[in-house]
């Protein structure tokens, strides 16, 4: 079987998480894979669309194409899969998030024409199912994490004051304001308690001692596993509702007990009280963090359950067979 993946850019997180890290595993299963950037310009895109005729399955990632190019791609692709992991019908500008009639029209067109649609969570899946001629063609395939890079962590640390940790990009530092008040209250009750922040840029939060560690891909695993408790605060809106929480996925892989904002992108991963905790109010944030700070056995149990969730549901080994089954079914069409 031959599969062509057409991605907007090779170096985007979507291409890395959703395609490039899976390709070696597809190929070991006997699937011949080609990954190409969709060219710029009308003629480049028309040529790429025709090129799809040489493959059993064409996977188009995220790009919403004009009618002419879409029609050509649909004509030449034996089986067309549309894959998206974001609120691609919306535009985000300095003024805010806005709908786009053009994007909505193109999205409807490709969802209705595709032989299968793959997305990352139920929120996006429902958006696609509402437009698809056959809702059963819409499939949720969670983003996978390569646990070969994330060895299982040892038992929860029992000596000393636990470290609460957060990891993320500089653009997301403002989300820490969500937990400033509950964490500062914990700091006053537990002498020596600190917040470890793994990020390219530092941050200052009144009343909280910050241990800043500059992000490094080489140290990422060790830095996250140095957390005793991990936090994932997030304010939910129409933009973030469609996001994949790679942060929570990494915390699970690291085996660190996690407290996350009670938003849709986190509920996909976190089952409250089972493999992590969800917090929807400042009181809930403080209460859940206090329980974990005070109870090493609870940290051990929740951290282990998060890791087991990653292994069972979100690992490469769990996700790849779902893609292979879909590709096989489509190719036999």
Buried (B, 14 or more C-beta within 10 A) or exposed (E): BBBBBBBEEEEBEBBEBBBBBBBEBBEEBEBEBBBEBBEEEEEEBBEBBBBBEEBBBBBBBBBBBEEEBBBBBBEBBBBBBBBBBBBBBBBEEEEEEEEBEEBBEBBBBBBBBBBBBBBBBEBBBEBBBEBBEEEEBBBBBBBBBBBEEBEBBEEBBEEEBBBBBBBBEEEBBEBBEBBBBBBBBBBEEBEEBBBBBBBEEEBEBEEBEBEEBEBEEEEBBEBBBBBBBBBBBBEBEEBBBBBBBBBBBBBBBBBBBBBBBBBBBBBBBBEBEEBBBBBEEBEBBBBBBBBBBEBBEBBBBBBBBBBBBBBEBBBBBBBBEBBBEBBBEBBEE
